[in-house]
Amino acid sequence: MLTLACASTGTSPATAEVTTGSESDPGDGDPGDGDPGDGDPGDGDPGDGDGDMTGDGDPGDGDGDMAGDGDGDPGDGEVCPAGLDGQTPALDGVTLELVATPPDDGYPAPGAFEILEGPVWIDGTLYVSHIAGGGPPPKSRILALVDGSLEPFSTAAGTNGLAVDARGRMVVARHSDGTISTLDLAAPDSFTPWVSAYAGERFNSPNDLVLSSAGHLYFSDPNWQAPDPNPQPAERAYYVLDGGEPVAFAGEVAKPNGVMLALDEATLYVGGVNGLYAYAVEDDGSVGGGSEVLAVGDSVDGMAKDCAGNLYVVSEGRVVVLDPGGQVLGELELAGLTNVAFGGPERTTLFATTLQEPGLYAAELSIPGYPY
C-alpha cells in the first residue's frame, strides 16, 4: 500500500512531516555552517537566515528553500538533486493505485460529467481541480489532499490546470473568467489576474500551464470549458515573456491541452487531440518552430517531467514515458487519465487524476520529479 505524508487539517493545510535536510545542511533551517540556504544568522553572505541564496532578506524564512514556508524542505522552485542525468525510471510492476475520491457532498451538478485535473504539490500538500458540471463554463473548485482524503480548499475557483511559482504561490488556469491568475494559499478564494485577454477578448478556457525558471509563462487555451459563443476565434497556445503581452502560437495543435518545458527549458511540449508537438524555445523565452513527436500519436492531455529529463505524457488511458531524446521507456495504464504531477516527501510519488469516475491515484517511482 502506498503511504503518503500529507496535510492534516483545515483550509490552509499544514505542512507534511519533513524528511529532507539534516543538521547544518542546506534546507534544515538551523543556525548552521554558512552553507547556501542553511538558515544561519546573516552577514549578507549565502545562508543569511532568510532561506534564499542572496543574503538580502527576500523570500525565504531560514529553512533553506525559496517558498518562505518554514518546513525545511528543498522548496518548490528547486526540486532536483544533482547527478540524475541519463537515469530512467524503473517502471516494471509499477501500478497507479487509488488514493482518494472527491467528497460526497452534493457539489456536482445533477448528472454532471466530473473531472479531476491539474494536480500540483505545494509545501507538502497535493491540490487538484474538481470540475463538476453546470455552465458553460462549468463550475470548478480546488480540493486538497488532507490525511488521505480530498477536502474542499477553494470552493469557487473555476480552475483547470494548477502550478506553483518560485515564490510558492499557486498559479491557476481559470476557465470561469478566462484568466491565468495567482492564488495566495492563505486566502484560498482570492485570485489575482496575471493574464486576462488577447486582442481585447478574454481567453476561451485556459487549460494547462507551465512556468520557466526565468518567470516566463506558457499555457494552452482550447474551448473545452469555454463560454458559448467562444470569446477567441481560434484554439491556440500562448506564451507571455516576463512582463510582456501574450503571444499566440501552436495553431497546428488541435485543441491544445497539456504543456510542459523540457528539463533544460530549450524545448516546449504542447499536446492536443492530434498528438504531441515540440517547439524550440529561444534564449529570450519566445517560442520558435515546432514539429510532431511521432512516439506519441494519440490524443494528449496533461504532462509531467522528472529530474532526469524524462517526460510523462498522458495519452488515451496511459502515461507514456519518454526519455529526453523522445524514445519510449514504458507506459503506465489507467482508464480515464487526465493529468500527472510529482509530489510526496521525496517528490518520487507520481500522482494522477481521472475523469467521469473521478479519482486521485499514485505510484512510487525511482526518480524525483517536478510538482506540476
Secondary structure, 3 states (H helix, E strand, C coil): CCCCCCECCCCCCCCCCCCCCCCCCCCCCCCCCCCCCCCCCCCCCCCCCCCCCCCCCCCCCCCCCCCCCCCCCCCCCCCCCCCCCCCCCCCCCCCCEEEECCCCCCCCCCCCCEEEEEEEEECCEEEEEEEECCCCCCCEEEEEEECCEEEEEECCCCEEEEEECCCCCEEEEECCCCEEEEECCCCCCCEEEEECEECCEECCCCCCEEECCCCCEEEEECCCCCCCCCCCCCCEEEEECCCCCCEEECCCCCCCCCEEECCCCCEEEEEECCEEEEEEECCCCCEEEEEEECCCCCCCCCEEEECCCCEEEECCCEEEEECCCCCEEEEEECCCEEEEEEECCCCCEEEEEEECCCCEEEEECCCCECCC
